[in-house]
Amino acid sequence: MNIRQATLLDTSSLLVMLNTMHQEPEHELDQVDWVKVSHTVIDCIGKGLVLIADTDEGEFAGSIGGAVSTEWYSSAPLLGDYWYYVLPEHRASPAAFQLMKHFEKLTEMNVKVGHVLGDDIERKDNMFEKLGFFKSGSLYRKDQANGRSM
């Protein structure tokens, strides 16, 4: 597994991957503004905050992208993720672990990330703990437009 920084040439592959992510059941009701997604991806690439996992054969396996911001109560910078996704056919690979390991090394600041896809939460929690992260809450969602709680 090879982890590398994304370039603008990766934009279309990233958009295809993010479209796949939004086909997952947890995202199927989301209203996606693909123009905004495109601008966000390009902006994150320009800031050097997008990583791509490629297999040894050069196949696209997944990506993480994020931004530097602050908590509402602090001025200390914080690296957070916008997306963190490994394609289903590569989930048994080290892609997720390696992406996060490299993502946290992009800056010298605290990192705050999460996972919202509902499959195998315990396995994901274990991976984050192996990387030195600790749980700091839960994420809940209620889709008002469709009356669906997730």
SULFENQUI-V721153 format. One record per pair of residues at least 4 apart in sequence whose C-alpha atoms are under 7 Angstrom apart, sorted by the first residue. I is the first residue (numbers start at 1). GAP is how many residues later the second one is. Records with the same first field share a line. If there is no record, write none. Layout:
I: GAP ; GAP
//
This chain:
1: 52 ; 53 ; 54 ; 55 ; 93 ; 94
2: 51 ; 52 ; 53 ; 54
3: 48 ; 49 ; 50 ; 51 ; 96
4: 47 ; 48 ; 49
5: 43 ; 45 ; 46 ; 47
6: 4 ; 39 ; 44 ; 45 ; 46
7: 38
8: 34 ; 37
10: 4
11: 4 ; 31
12: 4
13: 4
14: 4
15: 4
16: 4
17: 4
18: 4
19: 4
21: 64
22: 5 ; 6
23: 4 ; 5
24: 4
26: 91 ; 92
33: 4
34: 4
35: 4
36: 4
37: 4
38: 4
39: 4
40: 4
41: 4
42: 4
43: 4
44: 4 ; 5 ; 6 ; 21 ; 22 ; 23
45: 4 ; 5
49: 16 ; 17 ; 18
50: 14 ; 15 ; 16
51: 12 ; 13 ; 14 ; 48
52: 10 ; 11 ; 12
53: 7 ; 8 ; 9 ; 10 ; 42 ; 46
54: 4 ; 5 ; 6 ; 7
55: 4 ; 5 ; 6
61: 25 ; 26 ; 29 ; 34
62: 23 ; 24 ; 25 ; 33
63: 21 ; 22 ; 23 ; 36
64: 17 ; 19 ; 20 ; 21 ; 35
65: 16 ; 17 ; 18 ; 19
66: 14 ; 15 ; 16 ; 17
67: 12 ; 13 ; 14
68: 9 ; 10 ; 11 ; 12
69: 8 ; 9 ; 10
70: 4 ; 5 ; 6 ; 7 ; 8
77: 32
78: 31 ; 32 ; 33
79: 30 ; 31 ; 32 ; 33
80: 31 ; 32 ; 33
81: 32
86: 4 ; 5 ; 9 ; 10
87: 4
94: 4
95: 4
96: 4
97: 4 ; 30
98: 4
99: 4
100: 4
101: 4 ; 30
102: 4
104: 7
120: 4
121: 4
122: 4
123: 4
124: 4
125: 4
126: 4
127: 4
128: 4 ; 5
129: 4 ; 5
141: 8 ; 9
142: 6 ; 7 ; 8
143: 4 ; 5 ; 6
144: 4
//
